[in-house]
């Protein structure tokens, strides 16, 4: 997992969980990385990483299928 790449990040966990669920529905295996400050939990964000083989597919899915408006 050392070479997995970030395809999405956001400060709100529920949005990251939604993106992860959509990527899982497309048979990708995304993981969430918590980059939030553990002391205050006010700073930082959550990241979604996928394997290098799935980066382009994940980015396309996020761009085409997800709209938080």
Buried (B, 14 or more C-beta within 10 A) or exposed (E): EEEBBEBBBBEEEEBBBBBBEBBEEEEBEBEBBEEBEEEEEEEBBBBBBBBEEBBEBBBEBBEEEEEEE
